[in-house]
Amino acid sequence: MLVTGSTGGLGQLTAAHLLARGHRVVAHARNDRPAADVRRDLPGLETVVTGDLKNLEETRRLAARINELGAFDVIVHNAGEYGVADEEILNVNSLSPYLLTSLVDPPRQSLYLTSDLHLGGDLKLGELRGGGSDVTYDDSKLQILTLAMAVARQRPGLRVNAVAPGWVPTMMGFANGPYAPDDLRAGYRTQVWLAEGTERASRGTGGFFFHREPENDVHASVGDNRAQDALLDAYARRTGVTLR
């Protein structure tokens, strides 16, 4: 199993819990320094792959390194940014997950982390097609949730789901204010529950979950096939890579 953005926060907690439950886990770090830290913190890791998702060329090289490791059962697209420049939000939260989805050999299951803030977002198709970067955090989370549902439709033989972990007390959570009211444990255990797929409710595809429960408050674009296709087209134009 591979967890992106796993040197801290929900990503590291997800990786640590998967390890504790006996799974083989590959972590992802931005560069060599946090990679060394996560190797120390999680000594049971298979390995750590590095690549800064703010840089799309590094993301492409990261995809090649992941493929060299062989096929994965599960990839958790956990990495995300908040409170940084729009271009960095776009690259880390949206374009890089699209590139990894398109360039990495498809795993049996893909999990994408999104947010209830996607409800305030816009797909920003014009920005994507035109090379712009006016994409907010909310926009990026709508894009990634719509991407997840598009991938689920495009790859019916595989499991693809999305998770909103909630406003939990991580560094990213505290960046939005002094209080983070949601359950941190539930924020990462949903990813583990879906990855393992030991219960009937966790073995489906095309789902969107909050703390193990289906989330029904969803932006209209998410389940719209035309919107999904338009997003995939915009991603392909922006990156030169078509989802396969």
C-alpha positions in Angstrom: 0.0 0.0 0.0 1.2 3.5 -0.8 0.2 6.6 1.1 1.2 10.0 -0.4 2.0 12.8 1.9 2.8 10.4 4.8 5.5 12.3 6.7 3.0 13.8 9.1 -0.7 14.4 9.9 -3.4 12.0 8.6 -1.0 10.5 6.0 1.5 9.3 8.7 -1.3 8.1 11.0 -2.8 6.1 8.1 0.5 4.6 7.2 1.3 3.8 10.9 -2.1 2.2 11.5 -1.7 0.1 8.3 1.7 -1.0 9.5 0.4 -1.9 12.9 -2.2 -4.1 11.3 0.4 -6.1 9.4 0.3 -4.4 5.9 3.3 -3.7 3.7 3.4 0.1 3.3 5.4 2.5 1.1 5.5 6.1 2.4 6.0 9.2 0.3 8.0 12.3 1.3 8.7 15.6 -0.4 12.4 15.2 -0.3 15.2 13.3 1.4 15.1 15.1 4.8 11.4 14.2 5.7 12.1 10.8 4.1 14.8 10.1 6.7 12.4 11.3 9.4 9.6 9.0 8.4 12.0 6.0 8.1 12.9 6.7 11.7 9.4 7.2 12.9 7.9 4.2 11.0 10.8 1.6 10.9 8.5 -1.1 9.4 8.1 0.7 6.1 9.0 -1.2 2.9 10.6 2.0 1.5 10.0 5.7 1.0 9.6 7.4 -2.4 10.3 11.0 -2.8 9.0 13.8 -5.0 7.7 17.3 -4.4 4.1 17.4 -5.7 4.3 21.1 -6.1 6.5 20.5 -9.1 4.7 18.5 -11.8 8.0 17.3 -13.4 8.9 15.8 -10.0 5.5 14.2 -9.9 6.1 12.6 -13.3 9.4 11.2 -12.1 7.7 10.0 -8.9 5.2 8.1 -10.9 8.0 6.3 -12.7 9.6 5.4 -9.4 6.3 4.0 -8.1 5.9 1.8 -11.2 9.4 0.4 -10.6 8.2 -1.0 -7.3 5.6 -3.1 -9.0 1.8 -3.2 -8.7 0.0 -1.9 -5.6 -3.1 -3.1 -4.0 -4.0 0.3 -2.6 -2.9 3.9 -3.2 -4.1 6.6 -0.9 -3.9 10.0 -2.4 -3.6 11.8 0.9 -1.1 14.7 0.2 -2.6 18.1 0.3 -1.9 21.8 0.9 -3.9 24.5 2.6 -3.1 28.2 3.1 -0.4 28.4 0.4 -0.3 30.0 -3.1 -3.1 29.0 -5.5 -0.6 27.4 -7.9 0.8 25.2 -5.2 -2.8 24.2 -4.1 -3.6 23.4 -7.7 -0.5 21.3 -8.3 -0.5 19.3 -5.0 -4.2 18.9 -4.5 -5.4 18.4 -8.0 -2.9 18.1 -10.9 -0.5 15.8 -9.2 -3.1 13.3 -8.1 -4.4 13.3 -11.7 -0.9 12.7 -13.0 -0.3 9.9 -10.5 -3.6 8.3 -11.3 -2.9 8.5 -15.1 0.8 7.5 -15.1 1.0 4.9 -12.3 -0.1 1.4 -13.1 -3.7 1.2 -11.7 -3.9 -0.3 -8.2 -6.7 -2.5 -7.1 -8.1 0.4 -5.1 -7.5 4.1 -5.1 -8.6 6.4 -2.3 -8.7 10.2 -2.7 -8.9 12.6 0.3 -11.3 15.5 -0.2 -13.3 17.8 2.1 -16.8 19.1 2.7 -15.4 22.4 1.6 -15.7 21.1 -1.9 -19.3 22.3 -1.7 -18.1 25.9 -2.0 -15.8 25.1 -5.0 -16.0 25.4 -8.7 -14.3 23.0 -11.2 -12.5 26.0 -12.8 -12.3 24.2 -16.2 -11.3 27.4 -18.0 -8.4 27.9 -15.6 -7.2 24.3 -16.1 -7.5 24.4 -19.9 -6.0 27.9 -20.2 -3.0 27.2 -18.0 -4.2 29.5 -15.1 -3.8 28.9 -11.4 -6.8 30.7 -9.9 -7.9 27.6 -8.0 -8.8 27.8 -4.3 -8.6 25.0 -1.8 -12.4 24.5 -2.1 -12.0 24.3 -5.9 -9.2 21.8 -5.6 -11.3 19.5 -3.4 -14.2 19.6 -5.8 -11.8 18.7 -8.6 -10.3 15.8 -6.7 -13.7 14.4 -5.6 -15.1 14.7 -9.2 -11.9 13.0 -10.4 -12.4 10.1 -8.0 -15.9 9.6 -9.3 -14.7 9.8 -12.9 -12.0 7.2 -12.2 -14.5 4.9 -10.6 -16.7 5.1 -13.7 -13.7 4.7 -16.1 -12.3 1.7 -14.2 -15.3 -0.4 -13.3 -13.2 -3.4 -12.4 -11.3 -1.6 -9.7 -12.3 0.0 -6.4 -12.2 3.8 -6.2 -13.5 5.9 -3.3 -13.2 9.3 -1.7 -13.0 10.3 1.9 -13.6 13.6 3.7 -11.6 13.2 7.0 -13.2 16.3 8.6 -11.6 19.2 10.3 -9.2 17.3 12.5 -6.3 18.5 14.8 -3.4 18.2 12.5 -1.0 21.0 11.4 -3.3 21.6 8.4 -6.4 21.6 10.6 -5.0 24.1 13.0 -4.0 26.4 10.1 -7.8 27.1 9.8 -8.1 28.3 13.4 -7.4 27.3 17.0 -10.1 24.6 17.2 -10.5 21.4 15.2 -13.8 19.8 16.2 -13.7 16.5 14.3 -12.4 13.1 15.5 -8.7 12.6 14.5 -8.9 8.9 14.9 -12.0 8.6 12.7 -10.2 10.9 10.3 -7.6 8.3 9.4 -9.4 5.0 10.3 -11.8 5.5 7.4 -8.9 5.2 4.9 -7.7 2.0 6.7 -11.3 0.6 6.7 -11.6 1.1 3.0 -8.1 -0.1 2.2 -8.7 -3.4 4.0 -12.2 -3.9 2.7 -13.1 -6.5 5.3 -16.7 -5.3 5.8 -19.4 -5.4 3.1 -19.9 -1.6 3.4 -16.2 -1.0 2.7 -15.9 -3.1 -0.4 -17.8 -1.0 -3.0 -16.6 1.6 -5.5 -17.6 5.1 -6.4 -18.4 6.0 -2.7 -17.8 9.2 -0.8 -17.3 8.6 3.0 -17.1 10.7 6.2 -16.1 8.7 9.2 -17.1 5.3 7.6 -20.6 6.6 6.7 -21.7 7.5 3.1 -21.6 11.3 2.7 -24.7 12.5 0.7 -24.2 16.3 0.8 -22.3 16.5 -2.5 -21.8 19.2 -5.1 -23.9 18.6 -8.3 -20.8 18.3 -10.5 -19.5 15.2 -8.7 -22.1 12.8 -10.0 -22.6 14.5 -13.4 -21.0 12.4 -16.1 -20.6 15.4 -18.4 -18.9 17.4 -15.7 -16.6 14.4 -15.0 -15.7 14.1 -18.7 -15.1 17.8 -19.0 -12.7 17.7 -16.0 -10.8 14.8 -17.5 -10.5 16.7 -20.8 -9.3 19.8 -19.0 -6.7 17.8 -17.1 -5.5 16.1 -20.3 -5.1 19.5 -22.1 -3.3 21.0 -19.1 -0.9 18.1 -18.5 -0.6 16.4 -22.0 -1.5 13.1 -20.2 -4.8 11.2 -20.8 -6.3 9.0 -18.2 -5.9 5.4 -19.2 
